[in-house]
Amino acid sequence: MSSDEQFFGSPSRRRVLNIIVLIVFGILFLRLYQLQLLYHSEFGKKSEENSVRSLTKDPVRGYMFDRTGRLVVDVGPAYSITVIPASFDTNNLTFLSSLLQMDPTLLQARINRGRAYSRFSAVRVKRDVDFKTLTTVEENLYLLPGVNYDVESKRLYPVKVRAPHLLGYCKEITDAQLARFGSVYQQGDLIGSSGIEASYETFLRGEKGFEFISVNSKGQILGPLEEGQRDIPSKEGFDLILSLDFGLQAFAESLMTNYRGALVAIDPNDGGVLALVSKPDFDPSTFSGVTSSEVWARLNNDPDKPLFNRATMTRYPPGSTFKMLVAAAGLQEKLIDERYRITCGGSFRLGRKVFKDTHVHGSVNVVEALQYSCDVFFYQLILKIGLEKLYAYSKQFGFGQLTKFDIGEENTGLIPSTEYYDRVYGKGKWTQGYLVSLGIGQGEIGVSPLQMAQYTAALANGGILMQPHAVNSVRNKRTNRFDLIDHKEHSIGVNQKILSIIREGMRRVVESPGGTGGLARISGIVSAGKTGTAQNPGEDHAWYVGFAPFNHPKIAVVVMLENAGFGGVKAAPIGGMVMEKYLFGDLQRRAVSPPSLKDTSSHSVMH
Amino acid sequence: MLEYLKEYFDYRTFFTCLALVCIGLISIYSATFDINNALNFHRQAIWAGIGFFVMLIMTFLPLRTIQRLSFFLYFLTLAILIIILIIGSTVKGSKSWFGIGGLGGQPSEFAKIATVLAFASYLSRTGVSLSQVKHLIIALCIFGAPMLLILAQPDLGTTIVFFAILLPVLFWAGASNFILIAILVPILVALGALLGTAQFLIAAIVGATLLYMFHKNRFAVAIAFGIALAIGLTVQVIYERMPQYQQKRISTFLNPEADPLGAGYNVVQSKIAIGSGGFFGKGYLKGTQTQLNYIPEQWTDFIFCVPGEEFGFLGGCLVIALFFGLVLHSLRLASLSKNKFGSLASIGFAGILTTHTVINIGMSMGLFPVIGIPLPFLSYGGSALVANMMLAGLLMNLYAHRKSY
């Protein structure tokens, strides 16, 4: 307005108006250029997020087959009701909660939890609903924007086999896990949280798929985007081929039903677990769908601790089943040889302390000492070996450390070392006397049944310590090939001749008169084993370790029964039957009843 | 024949208007075909037909008749505005829709044109000059009366449009710089008052300085400044008493992103629609923002998103360029017109078109507050379309008579 030409229609004022119009329209053009060309990608992304929702399609979790190809863990459909928090009308809360028959505050809490994660992703508010609930919700979907249902896979278990500690279970992912694993999972996903389900999660879970749908501003679904051309199908999880033998597992579980304890059967040639039982246990299908907090509380607070894996997590003294290790150490260190004999007078005196034996065994060599389970022989031998050597051999045989079992969840156990005694009793305040009971697997020593199985298998297979494992191979769904899983093994460093002496002792335990494990005998085949009765503040724990057939072992088994009494009476017959079942597919001697057990074995009941 | 056509047929206005109406119909179809079976489209098409008829009438009426009818039309619209204030139906908290046989009519659309015509008619009278205080006051009253009636509805947006038309026509009519400043300062002070005390004080100081710079005598400065302060303070009082949706519109203008799901939602979604269009657009009927109804009532005030999203930068530029061309043409016509009436009316129409276009497209792109101003020719709404086509017809008439005195 610099002009002073203040008259009608002055040319200078025309110029001013032209410039103003030029400027304001120029701004519009520039803004259009800015929005559509400079920031196009940013707005393009926003518009996609706006109108396109991705629905996650959960993959079918991998199946589990046993070593013979029999289906062990199956998959079936489970229907979940989902809510997209951004689209859900909170006025419908009470209506939806009445349809689902759930507490409105719980429903609100679940929606809020989903909202905190992503407003536009569907959150499962109720899983594994029954068909009736599903249909009522489905009929009312048009009244409930943002509500939908999805199908996810749910574990189905066979009737005869439970094996919950081995197979494991899945649970809804926790916030902590979600934070740790990030993008692979979403709120409400199931994740393997124990057993094989947990340790093979990455193989089993598969890959999520996505379905893209168009929605309007109210969140109502308008249909698939571009006729579903951009959808990403989910990829099935890989199947697992377990080392488990379905029939054997079922049989072993039936034998263990009334006990508290564990049974581990292992293939001594590769370390594959053929059967793994921990009793008392629980039905794995408890966790296949929704797990209510009441069920959780009941299982957690059960005094029998059914969730506790006794096969891998316990640390009990091995009792006389430990004697093979002591004998092997003595022979390998050339402290004794096979001709070395002692005379057993029924007890052993060290200083003022007397260590008792169960019987007077007279003159025994190492083989006979194993056969009759003579304690005096091992009391003397352990003193020759000493704590340091015993510790070293225990480690060689896999004790006092993790077996690296592929499903994890195991205990190292306890093998005392010099440092251990120094720490517990003080340096110089413990004597060799502390050592004596270790010779018969008593005292401050703890092993798990799984470690015992690994050790028994090593004795059976000629001294190779195999990494125990539950999974043999993975069926890769993409290449459709079976990928074998590598398992570690190493030599226990005891020569073959010595091992055959030990094995002869174990054969006699089962096969010779006076052997403590006669009840484990299998008709038609030679087997070997060792009984153990671990002293305990309460009733003794019964142990039996064994393998069969004697010459070319195909199975090694460990039975541990808490507070059951004598190993030879309680544990040995179970061990024998399990091996027989595995080798023959059936039991040859069907008529074995507890009373007759007692009669025929009374003469041989020792440790 | 061709020479005759070139001399008397304003093909620029005619084809620009037709092109914009067509783009509008195409856009309305895209925005509504899935919602109500393109009911809005069909209605708008009928209105376009009626508008075309009105446009032809306006083109061929003798200019003198129009000039004489100006005040009749003006008072008629004033009367209608008064009736509306008394009995008018309330739509979105604003009494502006005039129900005639079920068809809504917005008389303020016609009031703008009638006011421009009346103003032009008054100032083209011999002996009337803005340098005379009496004539100046009458000229201001011609604008003031409909503005007050519309502000009372209350329709803040249209009131702002009236202001934006008043300034260029006064400017063109030869009003002194002091008068223009004296009209601008109250707006400045009022805006300051809405923003806060500090802004109010700054605006008052700047206003006083401007007035003093262009002053004629101190008495006039004092009066103008006093009026400015009074308006500034009353605006604050009015703001307090405003319906909440209008308050929100103003506060959203100050920070539109603060409430993306509330009042700022339209702007955010509209920016996404336009921005995501890119250079070539997403293709007709393929704009996700438009087709999925992300922008509420897109066919009215946010119609620009449709060409912006579906035809991209090319489409957006075409629309803006058409308006730009029409406005430049009107300005040129104002210079070419040998008669004062036609010249002033052309400036007034250029003012209407510029204000509507810039504010509407500006708000679609997040440059302006959402004040409910339709985009001429494109936005859905019968009265606005007919009024704008009437305006185009008048422009064509003025073009044909540009050489008569």
Interface residues (C-beta under 8 A of the other chain):
Chain A: M1 Q6 F7 F8 G9 S10 P11 R13 R14 V16 L17 N18 V21 V24 F25 I27 L28 F29 R31 L32 Y33 L35 Q36 L37 Y39 H40 E42 F43 G44 K46 S47 E48 N50 S51 V52 S214 V215 N216 S217 K218 L222
Chain B: P168 F171 W172 A173 G174 A175 S176 N177 L180 Q269 K271 I272 A273 I274 G275 S276 G277 G278 F279 T288 Q289 L292 N293 Y294 P296 G308 G312 F313 G316 C317 I320 F323 F324 V327 L328 L331 A334 S335 K340 S343 I347 A350 T354 T357 V358 I361 G362 M365 L367
